[in-house]
């Protein structure tokens, strides 16, 4: 079993600040396996009837495990998870609880009491650069083509059938149980089309027509995928000037392996890898404990910056993703910096192994390997989750 040291450290660090931690992530991202990697924990699977019976009296349960470390896997299966976690925080401060689930919204209908100020939330992303080191496989092409769900990444053969099994389980276990959507075929069609268009400008009307559903239903489907961490919607950064795209979001799907599969990309061609690499950089950013806002930028002449990190409404980083260091063209950065001079310029590449500083046409640009992206951006304290879920 590969020890995911990066995520274990994140959990231990957060447990040092708050006793309650909510671990979310997509199906088969490795939440259960990660939870069992923690030292000295008592593990409980809340899908099992005997576990749910054990938790019917939260106070008695917690008294039996006072000052212990407890994992409550798939906690949304119990009747009142918020009550249990609130009692644990208020009356058993020495007890550490890791609660897991596929979606933050999955638990919301059962979290009747606020947990404001009582917990942190950690989202387990598909495998990041640190995971590649822990899995002793630094083959980035393999990671891009197979994806970042550990069972898919580790499979000896391409898990073609597993992608469809995953979608079937996602529909029946996450969507039907938690959101009770109808029109299975329309939802699956929307899922597939979003995979084909991942990373592009999202236009609801086009999806509505192709899936034979209303724009309202399209918005509902996208919100559900966001809540389950299956889709990431990135809004444009702008100061509302006439030359910028100010309202059209971009939608990225959660995993490079799924994107490659649905696009029928069976060979690792350079034109494919560049697109998948952009998705991987986004995944890397989302695995970092940052407090910066993530956007993209595009003007009406077609200049585009892949990712813009802002803090307090000001640009902290403009980030471009390039498969090859020697293929970088500064025209997009120059267009962006013609209007926004503040912040640093980062170009994330896969074919360099160290940071490179260059001045290109008057622009100061830092080229970084994707494995060093975490040290190139500013880290701040993990965001405290103080909303009711």
Beta strands, then each sheet from edge to edge (+ up, - down):
strand 1: 20-24
strand 2: 41-45
strand 3: 69-73
strand 4: 96-101
strand 5: 119-123
strand 6: 200-201
strand 7: 231-234
strand 8: 250-253
strand 9: 293-298
strand 10: 304-311
strand 11: 314-322
strand 12: 344-349
strand 13: 356-360
strand 14: 363-369
strand 15: 384-385
sheet 1: 2+ 3+ 4+ 1+ 5+ 15-
sheet 2: 6+ 8- 7+
sheet 3: 9+ 10- 11+ 12+ 14+ 13-
end
